[in-house]
């Protein structure tokens, strides 16, 4: 059985490990002893790795496949942390490295963004800098749209809050589709940069209102405005490789 190492076993990475643990030996990084014990209780092989403790990096990088998903906001020096990982001598022996980026790399302007779009003014500079740091040493970069699924759904954090530009379309991806895409690029030995985003783009008002009824939270307060930013993420490139999104309709999750 081949080994998949998941660096950053949070809401996405932990679920990836649970789903794929019958297909691979799963190693995961843990930021603390508490999470390490929780992961091991689920049958995963867990090792402490954080900005202060790199003692287990050799073991974590003894793997066939590497999945990296660290939110920049969790680190004092995100780029330095990534550089330590990618500078390790074992990196070059790994069959496939999958790096989770974000569609926040695209500028906050009105456009339909595909992977060929030339980025000069990213919405998130740290995401842009991270991609430039790791792109030549990663086989797959997933630019992931807003993550939903399980206990994450649109509008919950906006309950009873004022929402400007309610006609703005949203870009999202279900967690299970990110997991399926990860398995897909491993199985099919596919490389490249891919947006992961659903085809459908409901407006904030549509999906927030729908979910407020479905999940019984207070409806947001929508400011009346016909203005909106038509900023759309195109996730079709991976479909041309044969991947099929299973979660395209957020009203049916």
Secondary structure as UniProt FT lines:
FT   STRAND          3..7
FT   TURN            11..12
FT   HELIX           13..20
FT   TURN            21..23
FT   STRAND          25..30
FT   HELIX           33..41
FT   TURN            42..43
FT   STRAND          45..48
FT   TURN            55..56
FT   HELIX           57..60
FT   STRAND          65..68
FT   HELIX           72..74
FT   HELIX           78..86
FT   HELIX           89..93
FT   STRAND          96..102
FT   HELIX           103..105
FT   STRAND          111..113
FT   TURN            115..116
FT   HELIX           125..134
FT   HELIX           135..137
FT   STRAND          140..144
FT   STRAND          146..149
FT   TURN            150..151
FT   TURN            154..155
FT   HELIX           156..158
FT   TURN            159..160
FT   STRAND          162..163
FT   TURN            166..167
FT   STRAND          172..174
FT   HELIX           175..187
FT   TURN            188..189
FT   STRAND          192..196
FT   HELIX           204..214
FT   TURN            215..216
FT   STRAND          221..222
FT   STRAND          231..233
FT   HELIX           237..241
FT   HELIX           250..252
//
